Amino acid sequence: MAWHTVKRFADAAKPEDLFTGQWQNRTSVLDDYKPYLDDRWNERFTNAWKLWEEIVPLGYKGSYQRVRAYLYKTRTAARPATARPPSPRTVSGWILRRPETLTEPEQLQLETVRTQCPELDALT
C-alpha cells in the first residue's frame, strides 16, 4: 500500500470515516423514480423491463441497466426470516394429546392454528 493509504487508515477514528470518496452520496437519474419502483416492488411487481417501461413515460431518461441494477440490489437484499408453519403431523399430535401435556408455546401455536382454520377448530 502507498503511505497515503496507510495514513488514511491510521487516521480513521471509525470505519465510516473510510467511506468518503468521489462516488459517495452522488445523485442518480434514478433517484426521483426510486420511491415509485419501491412501491411497485412491494406490490409484488418484479419485472425490471416492465418497470422501466412504466417510468420512461414519467420522464426517466436513464438506461434499463440502471433500473435492473437497482432492482437486483432489492431482489438480493436479506429478507426477514419467517417461521415455518407447523407440519400436519405436528398439529395432529397437538390435537390428539391431552391439553395439560402441551407446553405453553405448543398451546399458543395450536390456538393460532385453530383460529386460522375453522375446520380444525370444529374437529378439536
mmCIF file of the C-alpha atoms, coordinates in Angstrom:
data_MODEL
# 
_entry.id   MODEL 
# 
loop_
_atom_site.group_PDB 
_atom_site.id 
_atom_site.type_symbol 
_atom_site.label_atom_id 
_atom_site.label_alt_id 
_atom_site.label_comp_id 
_atom_site.label_asym_id 
_atom_site.label_entity_id 
_atom_site.label_seq_id 
_atom_site.pdbx_PDB_ins_code 
_atom_site.Cartn_x 
_atom_site.Cartn_y 
_atom_site.Cartn_z 
_atom_site.occupancy 
_atom_site.B_iso_or_equiv 
_atom_site.pdbx_formal_charge 
_atom_site.auth_seq_id 
_atom_site.auth_comp_id 
_atom_site.auth_asym_id 
_atom_site.auth_atom_id 
_atom_site.pdbx_PDB_model_num 
ATOM 1   C CA . MET A 1 1   ? 0.000   0.000   0.000   1.00 0.00 ? 1   MET A CA 1 
ATOM 2   C CA . ALA A 1 2   ? 1.058   3.538   -0.567  1.00 0.00 ? 2   ALA A CA 1 
ATOM 3   C CA . TRP A 1 3   ? 1.901   5.576   2.525   1.00 0.00 ? 3   TRP A CA 1 
ATOM 4   C CA . HIS A 1 4   ? -1.107  7.855   1.828   1.00 0.00 ? 4   HIS A CA 1 
ATOM 5   C CA . THR A 1 5   ? -3.436  4.868   2.120   1.00 0.00 ? 5   THR A CA 1 
ATOM 6   C CA . VAL A 1 6   ? -1.782  3.665   5.309   1.00 0.00 ? 6   VAL A CA 1 
ATOM 7   C CA . LYS A 1 7   ? -2.049  7.150   6.809   1.00 0.00 ? 7   LYS A CA 1 
ATOM 8   C CA . ARG A 1 8   ? -5.731  7.385   5.869   1.00 0.00 ? 8   ARG A CA 1 
ATOM 9   C CA . PHE A 1 9   ? -6.411  4.045   7.586   1.00 0.00 ? 9   PHE A CA 1 
ATOM 10  C CA . ALA A 1 10  ? -4.410  5.063   10.645  1.00 0.00 ? 10  ALA A CA 1 
ATOM 11  C CA . ASP A 1 11  ? -6.173  8.440   10.954  1.00 0.00 ? 11  ASP A CA 1 
ATOM 12  C CA . ALA A 1 12  ? -9.680  6.990   10.704  1.00 0.00 ? 12  ALA A CA 1 
ATOM 13  C CA . ALA A 1 13  ? -11.434 7.044   14.079  1.00 0.00 ? 13  ALA A CA 1 
ATOM 14  C CA . LYS A 1 14  ? -14.206 4.721   12.914  1.00 0.00 ? 14  LYS A CA 1 
ATOM 15  C CA . PRO A 1 15  ? -14.794 2.592   9.783   1.00 0.00 ? 15  PRO A CA 1 
ATOM 16  C CA . GLU A 1 16  ? -17.363 5.030   8.403   1.00 0.00 ? 16  GLU A CA 1 
ATOM 17  C CA . ASP A 1 17  ? -14.606 7.623   8.016   1.00 0.00 ? 17  ASP A CA 1 
ATOM 18  C CA . LEU A 1 18  ? -13.068 5.458   5.288   1.00 0.00 ? 18  LEU A CA 1 
ATOM 19  C CA . PHE A 1 19  ? -16.202 5.572   3.133   1.00 0.00 ? 19  PHE A CA 1 
ATOM 20  C CA . THR A 1 20  ? -15.691 9.058   1.793   1.00 0.00 ? 20  THR A CA 1 
ATOM 21  C CA . GLY A 1 21  ? -14.807 9.322   -1.826  1.00 0.00 ? 21  GLY A CA 1 
ATOM 22  C CA . GLN A 1 22  ? -15.880 10.552  -5.199  1.00 0.00 ? 22  GLN A CA 1 
ATOM 23  C CA . TRP A 1 23  ? -18.750 8.038   -5.511  1.00 0.00 ? 23  TRP A CA 1 
ATOM 24  C CA . GLN A 1 24  ? -20.320 8.612   -2.110  1.00 0.00 ? 24  GLN A CA 1 
ATOM 25  C CA . ASN A 1 25  ? -23.643 10.462  -1.921  1.00 0.00 ? 25  ASN A CA 1 
ATOM 26  C CA . ARG A 1 26  ? -23.816 11.172  -5.646  1.00 0.00 ? 26  ARG A CA 1 
ATOM 27  C CA . THR A 1 27  ? -27.160 11.826  -7.216  1.00 0.00 ? 27  THR A CA 1 
ATOM 28  C CA . SER A 1 28  ? -28.506 9.493   -9.846  1.00 0.00 ? 28  SER A CA 1 
ATOM 29  C CA . VAL A 1 29  ? -31.001 9.966   -12.659 1.00 0.00 ? 29  VAL A CA 1 
ATOM 30  C CA . LEU A 1 30  ? -32.955 7.173   -10.958 1.00 0.00 ? 30  LEU A CA 1 
ATOM 31  C CA . ASP A 1 31  ? -33.294 8.924   -7.580  1.00 0.00 ? 31  ASP A CA 1 
ATOM 32  C CA . ASP A 1 32  ? -36.623 10.585  -8.413  1.00 0.00 ? 32  ASP A CA 1 
ATOM 33  C CA . TYR A 1 33  ? -38.111 7.252   -9.504  1.00 0.00 ? 33  TYR A CA 1 
ATOM 34  C CA . LYS A 1 34  ? -36.882 5.026   -6.667  1.00 0.00 ? 34  LYS A CA 1 
ATOM 35  C CA . PRO A 1 35  ? -39.993 5.586   -4.485  1.00 0.00 ? 35  PRO A CA 1 
ATOM 36  C CA . TYR A 1 36  ? -42.207 4.574   -7.419  1.00 0.00 ? 36  TYR A CA 1 
ATOM 37  C CA . LEU A 1 37  ? -40.083 1.492   -8.101  1.00 0.00 ? 37  LEU A CA 1 
ATOM 38  C CA . ASP A 1 38  ? -40.112 0.556   -4.418  1.00 0.00 ? 38  ASP A CA 1 
ATOM 39  C CA . ASP A 1 39  ? -43.901 0.868   -4.265  1.00 0.00 ? 39  ASP A CA 1 
ATOM 40  C CA . ARG A 1 40  ? -44.347 -1.286  -7.354  1.00 0.00 ? 40  ARG A CA 1 
ATOM 41  C CA . TRP A 1 41  ? -41.846 -3.814  -5.968  1.00 0.00 ? 41  TRP A CA 1 
ATOM 42  C CA . ASN A 1 42  ? -43.824 -4.025  -2.726  1.00 0.00 ? 42  ASN A CA 1 
ATOM 43  C CA . GLU A 1 43  ? -46.928 -4.700  -4.831  1.00 0.00 ? 43  GLU A CA 1 
ATOM 44  C CA . ARG A 1 44  ? -45.073 -7.852  -5.994  1.00 0.00 ? 44  ARG A CA 1 
ATOM 45  C CA . PHE A 1 45  ? -44.405 -6.462  -9.472  1.00 0.00 ? 45  PHE A CA 1 
ATOM 46  C CA . THR A 1 46  ? -40.803 -7.576  -10.034 1.00 0.00 ? 46  THR A CA 1 
ATOM 47  C CA . ASN A 1 47  ? -40.252 -7.435  -13.796 1.00 0.00 ? 47  ASN A CA 1 
ATOM 48  C CA . ALA A 1 48  ? -37.447 -4.902  -14.312 1.00 0.00 ? 48  ALA A CA 1 
ATOM 49  C CA . TRP A 1 49  ? -38.164 -4.425  -18.016 1.00 0.00 ? 49  TRP A CA 1 
ATOM 50  C CA . LYS A 1 50  ? -41.850 -3.636  -17.398 1.00 0.00 ? 50  LYS A CA 1 
ATOM 51  C CA . LEU A 1 51  ? -40.961 -1.272  -14.565 1.00 0.00 ? 51  LEU A CA 1 
ATOM 52  C CA . TRP A 1 52  ? -38.503 0.511   -16.831 1.00 0.00 ? 52  TRP A CA 1 
ATOM 53  C CA . GLU A 1 53  ? -41.243 0.821   -19.462 1.00 0.00 ? 53  GLU A CA 1 
ATOM 54  C CA . GLU A 1 54  ? -43.526 2.339   -16.805 1.00 0.00 ? 54  GLU A CA 1 
ATOM 55  C CA . ILE A 1 55  ? -41.108 5.056   -15.683 1.00 0.00 ? 55  ILE A CA 1 
ATOM 56  C CA . VAL A 1 56  ? -39.961 6.139   -19.154 1.00 0.00 ? 56  VAL A CA 1 
ATOM 57  C CA . PRO A 1 57  ? -43.292 7.927   -19.856 1.00 0.00 ? 57  PRO A CA 1 
ATOM 58  C CA . LEU A 1 58  ? -42.933 9.565   -16.425 1.00 0.00 ? 58  LEU A CA 1 
ATOM 59  C CA . GLY A 1 59  ? -39.771 11.289  -17.652 1.00 0.00 ? 59  GLY A CA 1 
ATOM 60  C CA . TYR A 1 60  ? -36.980 8.857   -16.816 1.00 0.00 ? 60  TYR A CA 1 
ATOM 61  C CA . LYS A 1 61  ? -34.063 9.388   -19.203 1.00 0.00 ? 61  LYS A CA 1 
ATOM 62  C CA . GLY A 1 62  ? -31.715 6.708   -17.901 1.00 0.00 ? 62  GLY A CA 1 
ATOM 63  C CA . SER A 1 63  ? -30.993 3.230   -19.122 1.00 0.00 ? 63  SER A CA 1 
ATOM 64  C CA . TYR A 1 64  ? -32.726 -0.050  -18.445 1.00 0.00 ? 64  TYR A CA 1 
ATOM 65  C CA . GLN A 1 65  ? -29.471 -1.424  -16.986 1.00 0.00 ? 65  GLN A CA 1 
ATOM 66  C CA . ARG A 1 66  ? -29.545 1.143   -14.191 1.00 0.00 ? 66  ARG A CA 1 
ATOM 67  C CA . VAL A 1 67  ? -33.108 0.124   -13.261 1.00 0.00 ? 67  VAL A CA 1 
ATOM 68  C CA . ARG A 1 68  ? -32.144 -3.538  -13.421 1.00 0.00 ? 68  ARG A CA 1 
ATOM 69  C CA . ALA A 1 69  ? -29.094 -2.971  -11.179 1.00 0.00 ? 69  ALA A CA 1 
ATOM 70  C CA . TYR A 1 70  ? -31.205 -1.093  -8.624  1.00 0.00 ? 70  TYR A CA 1 
ATOM 71  C CA . LEU A 1 71  ? -33.821 -3.849  -8.554  1.00 0.00 ? 71  LEU A CA 1 
ATOM 72  C CA . TYR A 1 72  ? -31.108 -6.508  -8.347  1.00 0.00 ? 72  TYR A CA 1 
ATOM 73  C CA . LYS A 1 73  ? -29.947 -4.962  -5.073  1.00 0.00 ? 73  LYS A CA 1 
ATOM 74  C CA . THR A 1 74  ? -33.530 -5.070  -3.817  1.00 0.00 ? 74  THR A CA 1 
ATOM 75  C CA . ARG A 1 75  ? -34.000 -8.628  -5.029  1.00 0.00 ? 75  ARG A CA 1 
ATOM 76  C CA . THR A 1 76  ? -30.852 -9.947  -3.348  1.00 0.00 ? 76  THR A CA 1 
ATOM 77  C CA . ALA A 1 77  ? -31.242 -8.000  -0.091  1.00 0.00 ? 77  ALA A CA 1 
ATOM 78  C CA . ALA A 1 78  ? -31.713 -10.094 3.012   1.00 0.00 ? 78  ALA A CA 1 
ATOM 79  C CA . ARG A 1 79  ? -35.353 -10.728 3.768   1.00 0.00 ? 79  ARG A CA 1 
ATOM 80  C CA . PRO A 1 80  ? -36.720 -11.054 7.267   1.00 0.00 ? 80  PRO A CA 1 
ATOM 81  C CA . ALA A 1 81  ? -36.944 -14.649 8.340   1.00 0.00 ? 81  ALA A CA 1 
ATOM 82  C CA . THR A 1 82  ? -40.429 -16.004 8.804   1.00 0.00 ? 82  THR A CA 1 
ATOM 83  C CA . ALA A 1 83  ? -41.325 -19.001 10.886  1.00 0.00 ? 83  ALA A CA 1 
ATOM 84  C CA . ARG A 1 84  ? -42.298 -22.154 9.017   1.00 0.00 ? 84  ARG A CA 1 
ATOM 85  C CA . PRO A 1 85  ? -45.847 -23.284 9.646   1.00 0.00 ? 85  PRO A CA 1 
ATOM 86  C CA . PRO A 1 86  ? -46.179 -26.437 11.697  1.00 0.00 ? 86  PRO A CA 1 
ATOM 87  C CA . SER A 1 87  ? -46.485 -29.677 9.772   1.00 0.00 ? 87  SER A CA 1 
ATOM 88  C CA . PRO A 1 88  ? -49.822 -31.540 9.641   1.00 0.00 ? 88  PRO A CA 1 
ATOM 89  C CA . ARG A 1 89  ? -48.278 -34.304 11.734  1.00 0.00 ? 89  ARG A CA 1 
ATOM 90  C CA . THR A 1 90  ? -47.273 -31.825 14.428  1.00 0.00 ? 90  THR A CA 1 
ATOM 91  C CA . VAL A 1 91  ? -50.718 -30.204 14.512  1.00 0.00 ? 91  VAL A CA 1 
ATOM 92  C CA . SER A 1 92  ? -52.476 -33.562 14.693  1.00 0.00 ? 92  SER A CA 1 
ATOM 93  C CA . GLY A 1 93  ? -50.151 -34.512 17.551  1.00 0.00 ? 93  GLY A CA 1 
ATOM 94  C CA . TRP A 1 94  ? -51.162 -31.366 19.429  1.00 0.00 ? 94  TRP A CA 1 
ATOM 95  C CA . ILE A 1 95  ? -54.849 -32.110 18.859  1.00 0.00 ? 95  ILE A CA 1 
ATOM 96  C CA . LEU A 1 96  ? -54.630 -35.743 19.962  1.00 0.00 ? 96  LEU A CA 1 
ATOM 97  C CA . ARG A 1 97  ? -52.557 -35.127 23.079  1.00 0.00 ? 97  ARG A CA 1 
ATOM 98  C CA . ARG A 1 98  ? -54.066 -34.152 26.389  1.00 0.00 ? 98  ARG A CA 1 
ATOM 99  C CA . PRO A 1 99  ? -54.116 -30.340 26.663  1.00 0.00 ? 99  PRO A CA 1 
ATOM 100 C CA . GLU A 1 100 ? -52.305 -30.357 30.028  1.00 0.00 ? 100 GLU A CA 1 
ATOM 101 C CA . THR A 1 101 ? -49.295 -32.152 28.492  1.00 0.00 ? 101 THR A CA 1 
ATOM 102 C CA . LEU A 1 102 ? -48.712 -29.428 25.882  1.00 0.00 ? 102 LEU A CA 1 
ATOM 103 C CA . THR A 1 103 ? -46.043 -26.863 26.595  1.00 0.00 ? 103 THR A CA 1 
ATOM 104 C CA . GLU A 1 104 ? -47.046 -23.206 26.630  1.00 0.00 ? 104 GLU A CA 1 
ATOM 105 C CA . PRO A 1 105 ? -45.566 -22.470 23.158  1.00 0.00 ? 105 PRO A CA 1 
ATOM 106 C CA . GLU A 1 106 ? -47.349 -25.514 21.749  1.00 0.00 ? 106 GLU A CA 1 
ATOM 107 C CA . GLN A 1 107 ? -50.636 -24.350 23.271  1.00 0.00 ? 107 GLN A CA 1 
ATOM 108 C CA . LEU A 1 108 ? -50.179 -20.910 21.718  1.00 0.00 ? 108 LEU A CA 1 
ATOM 109 C CA . GLN A 1 109 ? -49.376 -22.385 18.315  1.00 0.00 ? 109 GLN A CA 1 
ATOM 110 C CA . LEU A 1 110 ? -52.383 -24.697 18.497  1.00 0.00 ? 110 LEU A CA 1 
ATOM 111 C CA . GLU A 1 111 ? -54.639 -21.763 19.351  1.00 0.00 ? 111 GLU A CA 1 
ATOM 112 C CA . THR A 1 112 ? -53.233 -19.848 16.380  1.00 0.00 ? 112 THR A CA 1 
ATOM 113 C CA . VAL A 1 113 ? -53.873 -22.782 14.059  1.00 0.00 ? 113 VAL A CA 1 
ATOM 114 C CA . ARG A 1 114 ? -57.396 -23.203 15.424  1.00 0.00 ? 114 ARG A CA 1 
ATOM 115 C CA . THR A 1 115 ? -58.250 -19.527 14.896  1.00 0.00 ? 115 THR A CA 1 
ATOM 116 C CA . GLN A 1 116 ? -56.972 -19.603 11.321  1.00 0.00 ? 116 GLN A CA 1 
ATOM 117 C CA . CYS A 1 117 ? -58.684 -22.870 10.350  1.00 0.00 ? 117 CYS A CA 1 
ATOM 118 C CA . PRO A 1 118 ? -62.315 -23.237 11.440  1.00 0.00 ? 118 PRO A CA 1 
ATOM 119 C CA . GLU A 1 119 ? -62.397 -26.867 10.254  1.00 0.00 ? 119 GLU A CA 1 
ATOM 120 C CA . LEU A 1 120 ? -59.595 -27.844 12.641  1.00 0.00 ? 120 LEU A CA 1 
ATOM 121 C CA . ASP A 1 121 ? -61.263 -25.842 15.409  1.00 0.00 ? 121 ASP A CA 1 
ATOM 122 C CA . ALA A 1 122 ? -64.512 -27.777 14.904  1.00 0.00 ? 122 ALA A CA 1 
ATOM 123 C CA . LEU A 1 123 ? -62.572 -31.044 14.790  1.00 0.00 ? 123 LEU A CA 1 
ATOM 124 C CA . THR A 1 124 ? -60.748 -30.257 18.018  1.00 0.00 ? 124 THR A CA 1 
# 
